[in-house]
């Protein structure tokens, strides 16, 4: 319960900071973009892995590992780019 309150207060504070700064994407937007892109990317990886290995279980194993690692990499990549002012109005 205390953790829920801390998380709620932190997310409200963060949301207010991003409302004030219209040039930044809110972290939740970055998370949504990360998830949607990874669905597409992982399906691609599974299909390619299946074609190369001929084994669907191996293809799904590769896809699962790739899904987890690339979501983390993309999220941090997105946050770094969000901090760069180049190309923003």
Contact map, one row per residue, 1 for C-alpha under 8 A:
11111000000000000000000000000000000000000000000000000000000000000000000000000000000000000
11111100000000000000000000000000000000000000000000000000000000000000000000000000000000000
11111110000000000000000000000000000000000000000000000000000000000000000000000000000000000
11111111000000000000000000000000000000000000000000000000000000000000000000000000000000000
11111111100000000000000000000000000000000000000000000000000000000000000000000000000000000
01111111110000000000000000000000000000000000000000000000000000000000000000000000000000000
00111111111000000000000000000000000000000000000000000000000000000000000000000000000000000
00011111111100000000000000000000000000000000000000000000000000000000000000000000000000000
00001111111110000000000000000000000000000000000000000000000000000000000000000000000000000
00000111111111000000000000000000000000000000000000000000000000000000000000000000000000000
00000011111111100000000000000000000000000000000000000000000000000000000000000000000000000
00000001111111110000000000000000000000000000000000000000000000000000000000000000000000000
00000000111111111000000000000000000000000000000000000000000000000000000000000000000000000
00000000011111111100000000000000000000000000000000000000000000000000000000000000000000000
00000000001111111110000001000000000000000000000000000000000000000000000000000000000000000
00000000000111111111000000000000000000000000000000000000000000000000000000000000000000000
00000000000011111111100000000000000000000000000000000000000000000000000000000000000000000
00000000000001111111110111000000000000000000000000000000000000000000000000000000000000000
00000000000000111111110000000000000000000000000000000000000000000000000000000000000000000
00000000000000011111110000000000000000000000000000000000000000000000000000000000000000000
00000000000000001111111100000000000000000000000000000000000000000000000000000000000000000
00000000000000000111111110000000000000000000000000000000000000000000000000000000000000000
00000000000000000000111110000000000000000000000000000000000000000000000000000000000000011
00000000000000000100111111000000000000000000000000000000000000000000000000000000011000000
00000000000000000100011111101100000000000000000000000000000000000000000000000000010000000
00000000000000100100000111111100000000000000000000000000000000000000000000000000000000000
00000000000000000000000011111110000000000000000000000000000000000000000000000010000000000
00000000000000000000000001111111000000000000000000000000000000000000000000000000000000000
00000000000000000000000011111111100000000000000000000000000000000000000000000000000000000
00000000000000000000000011111111110000000000000000000000000000000000000000100110000000000
00000000000000000000000000111111111000000000000000000000000000000000000000100000000000000
00000000000000000000000000011111111100000000000000000000000000000000000000000000000000000
00000000000000000000000000001111111110000000000000000000000000000000000000000000000000000
00000000000000000000000000000111111111000000000000000000000000000000001001100000000000000
00000000000000000000000000000011111111100000000000000000000000000000001000000000000000000
00000000000000000000000000000001111111110000000000000000000000000000000000000000000000000
00000000000000000000000000000000111111111000000000000000000000000000000000000000000000000
00000000000000000000000000000000011111111100000000000000000000000010011000000000000000000
00000000000000000000000000000000001111111110000000000000000000000010000000000000000000000
00000000000000000000000000000000000111111111000000000000000000000000000000000000000000000
00000000000000000000000000000000000011111111100000000000000000000010000000000000000000000
00000000000000000000000000000000000001111111110000000000000000110110000000000000000000000
00000000000000000000000000000000000000111111111000000000000000100000000000000000000000000
00000000000000000000000000000000000000011111111100000000000000000000000000000000000000000
00000000000000000000000000000000000000001111111110000000001001100100000000000000000000000
00000000000000000000000000000000000000000111111111000000001101100000000000000000000000000
00000000000000000000000000000000000000000011111111100000001000000000000000000000000000000
00000000000000000000000000000000000000000001111111110000001000000000000000000000000000000
00000000000000000000000000000000000000000000111111111100011001000000000000000000000000000
00000000000000000000000000000000000000000000011111111111011000000000000000000000000000000
00000000000000000000000000000000000000000000001111111100000000000000000000000000000000000
00000000000000000000000000000000000000000000000111111100000000000000000000000000000000000
00000000000000000000000000000000000000000000000011111111011000000000000000000000000000000
00000000000000000000000000000000000000000000000011111111000000000000000000000000000000000
00000000000000000000000000000000000000000000000001001111111000000000000000000000000000000
00000000000000000000000000000000000000000000000001001111111100000000000000000000000000000
00000000000000000000000000000000000000000000000000000011111110000000000000000000000000000
00000000000000000000000000000000000000000000000011001011111111000000000000000000000000000
00000000000000000000000000000000000000000000111111001011111111100000000000000000000000000
00000000000000000000000000000000000000000000010000000001111111110000000000000000000000000
00000000000000000000000000000000000000000000000000000000111111111000000000000000000000000
00000000000000000000000000000000000000000000110010000000011111111100000000000000000000000
00000000000000000000000000000000000000000110110000000000001111111110000000000000000000000
00000000000000000000000000000000000000000100000000000000000111111111000000000000000000000
00000000000000000000000000000000000000000000000000000000000011111111100000000000000000000
00000000000000000000000000000000000000000100100000000000000001111111110000000000000000000
00000000000000000000000000000000000001101100000000000000000000111111111000000000000000000
00000000000000000000000000000000000000000000000000000000000000011111111100000000000000000
00000000000000000000000000000000000000000000000000000000000000001111111110000000000000000
00000000000000000000000000000000000001000000000000000000000000000111111111000000000000000
00000000000000000000000000000000011001000000000000000000000000000011111111100000000000000
00000000000000000000000000000000000000000000000000000000000000000001111111110000000000000
00000000000000000000000000000000000000000000000000000000000000000000111111111000000000000
00000000000000000000000000000000010000000000000000000000000000000000011111111100000000000
00000000000000000000000000000110010000000000000000000000000000000000001111111110000000000
00000000000000000000000000000000000000000000000000000000000000000000000111111111000000000
00000000000000000000000000000000000000000000000000000000000000000000000011111111100000000
00000000000000000000000000000100000000000000000000000000000000000000000001111111110000000
00000000000000000000000000100100000000000000000000000000000000000000000000111111111000000
00000000000000000000000000000000000000000000000000000000000000000000000000011111111100000
00000000000000000000000000000000000000000000000000000000000000000000000000001111111100000
00000000000000000000000110000000000000000000000000000000000000000000000000000111111110000
00000000000000000000000100000000000000000000000000000000000000000000000000000011111110000
00000000000000000000000000000000000000000000000000000000000000000000000000000001111111000
00000000000000000000000000000000000000000000000000000000000000000000000000000000011111110
00000000000000000000000000000000000000000000000000000000000000000000000000000000000111110
00000000000000000000000000000000000000000000000000000000000000000000000000000000000011111
00000000000000000000001000000000000000000000000000000000000000000000000000000000000011111
00000000000000000000001000000000000000000000000000000000000000000000000000000000000000111
